[in-house]
């Protein structure tokens, strides 16, 4: 694995651990922040995969756009479409007033992130 890919993976793992802690290690789960970190974890893993294959990508939080780039390399990424579509809104929208994530949806986001994380880790040979 190249050095920049490893850095993306480290950052993705920080987001994964943050989401887990915010949901499972506090008395009152912090669902908004956990959901944000779930989206960020998935985003960074997609970027790690693209980086490992030396595919240039824009600075974006758009999981669908990143997924489309991954699909050009590996059609198996289609299996992530539904989970990534569900995570898409947690990058920006929830940081503004009037938007919130119930704990049940945050748990769903965490499970979707676990699936996406495991999938990309296996593709990177670190599963």
C-alpha positions in Angstrom: 0.0 0.0 0.0 1.4 3.4 -0.9 2.1 6.0 1.8 -0.8 8.4 0.9 -3.2 5.5 0.8 -2.1 4.5 4.3 -2.7 8.1 5.5 -6.3 8.0 4.1 -6.8 4.7 6.0 -5.5 6.1 9.2 -7.9 9.1 8.9 -10.8 6.8 8.0 -10.1 4.7 11.1 -10.1 7.8 13.3 -13.5 8.7 12.0 -14.7 5.1 12.5 -13.4 5.0 16.1 -14.9 8.5 16.7 -18.3 7.3 15.5 -18.2 4.2 17.6 -17.2 6.2 20.7 -19.9 8.8 20.2 -22.6 6.1 19.8 -21.5 3.4 22.2 -19.2 4.9 24.9 -21.3 7.7 26.3 -24.4 7.6 28.4 -26.3 9.8 25.8 -25.3 8.9 22.3 -24.2 11.9 20.2 -26.0 10.9 17.1 -25.3 14.0 14.9 -21.6 13.9 15.4 -21.5 10.1 15.1 -23.4 10.2 11.8 -21.0 12.9 10.5 -18.0 10.6 11.3 -19.7 7.7 9.7 -20.0 9.6 6.4 -16.4 10.8 6.7 -15.1 7.3 7.3 -16.8 6.0 4.2 -15.6 8.9 2.1 -12.0 8.5 3.2 -12.1 4.8 2.5 -13.3 5.4 -1.0 -10.5 8.0 -1.4 -8.0 5.5 -0.1 -9.0 3.0 -2.7 -8.8 5.6 -5.5 -5.4 6.8 -4.2 -4.1 3.2 -4.1 -5.0 2.9 -7.8 -3.6 6.4 -8.6 -7.0 7.8 -9.7 -7.3 11.5 -9.3 -10.4 12.8 -7.6 -11.8 16.2 -6.7 -12.0 17.6 -3.2 -15.6 16.5 -2.6 -17.8 15.0 0.1 -20.0 13.5 -2.7 -20.0 9.7 -2.1 -21.9 9.0 -5.3 -19.2 10.8 -7.4 -16.4 8.9 -5.5 -18.3 5.6 -6.0 -18.6 6.2 -9.7 -14.8 6.6 -9.9 -14.4 3.3 -7.9 -16.8 1.5 -10.2 -14.5 2.3 -13.2 -11.9 0.2 -11.5 -14.0 -2.5 -9.9 -17.7 -3.2 -10.6 -18.1 -4.9 -7.2 -18.4 -1.4 -5.7 -22.0 -1.4 -6.9 -22.7 -3.4 -3.8 -22.0 -0.3 -1.7 -24.4 2.0 -3.6 -27.4 1.7 -1.2 -25.3 2.1 2.0 -23.4 5.1 0.6 -26.6 6.8 -0.6 -27.9 6.6 2.9 -24.7 8.1 4.4 -24.6 10.9 1.8 -26.5 13.5 3.7 -24.4 13.3 6.9 -21.5 15.3 5.5 -22.9 18.7 5.5 -26.6 19.0 6.2 -26.6 17.9 9.8 -24.1 20.6 10.8 -26.8 23.2 10.4 -29.7 24.1 12.7 -33.0 22.4 12.0 -31.3 19.1 11.0 -30.8 16.3 13.4 -30.3 12.5 13.4 -32.3 10.3 15.8 -30.2 7.7 17.6 -31.8 4.8 15.6 -30.6 6.4 12.3 -27.2 7.0 13.7 -27.0 3.3 14.6 -28.1 2.4 11.0 -25.4 4.8 9.6 -22.8 3.0 11.8 -23.8 -0.4 10.4 -23.7 0.9 6.8 -20.3 2.4 7.5 -19.1 -1.0 9.0 -20.1 -2.7 5.7 -18.5 -0.1 3.5 -15.3 0.0 5.6 -15.0 -3.8 5.6 -15.6 -4.0 1.8 -12.9 -1.4 1.0 -10.5 -2.8 3.5 -10.8 -6.2 1.8 -10.2 -4.6 -1.6 -7.1 -2.9 -0.2 -5.9 -6.2 1.2 -6.2 -5.1 4.9 -9.5 -6.8 5.6 
